[in-house]
Structure formats: structure tokens, C-alpha cells
Amino acid sequence: MAVFTEVPEDEAGALVRKLQLGELVLLRGIQGGIENTNYFLTVDNGDNKHDYVLTLKHELNAQAIAALSGESSKIQADVSKLIDDMNASIARADEFIKQMPK
């Protein structure tokens, strides 16, 4: 991991907001690598701070990009299913609470 490509803090902040992760608190380059550019990001979503690693791939071919695109769609479908399951669980819990004696 190393820093071969400089990422301005305002651009990293815009990416964090676009991904709806919160607000960028800290952007720090990771030194010592040989192939990709990597940064530590600390993000505040209003409730908690979370740490992420931003990796810029420098040698992606068309096949790798297509694979990442397909993976993104699968992840989005998985997240949507998890949200649906969570909402169903919340609805069941609400029904249970309504039936409890007061």
C-alpha cells in the first residue's frame, strides 16, 4: 500500500457524502506499498465515527471492472434484502408490543 495518487480532501469528502456514509473527519495516506494508492478515512455519520480504507486501483482491465460492477449489483441486492428483513422484524416487534397488556 502506498500513496501514488493524491486525493484532495474536498474530493474525498464529496465521495463520502455521495456514498451516504456521513461527513469526512480525517483523510490520511497509507505509506509503504508498491501497487495501489490507499488512504485511511474516518467518517462521522452523526451517531458514530467509522474508519474505512479507500483504495485506488491503478491497473484495472475491462474484465476486472466488469466483475466489480457485477459485485456491486449483488451487494446492493443483498443490502435491499437485509433492509426488507429488518423492516419485517420491526413490524413484527411493533405488533407484539401492541398486544402486550398495559
Sequence and secondary structure as in RCSB ss.txt:
>XXXX:A:sequence
MAVFTEVPEDEAGALVRKLQLGELVLLRGIQGGIENTNYFLTVDNGDNKHDYVLTLKHELNAQAIAALSGESSKI
QADVSKLIDDMNASIARADEFIKQMPK
>XXXX:A:secstr
 B  S   HHHHHHHHHHTT  EEEEEEE  S SSSEEEEEEEE SS EEEEEEEE S   HHHHHHHHHHHHHH
HHHHHHHHHHHHHHHHHHHHHHHHS  
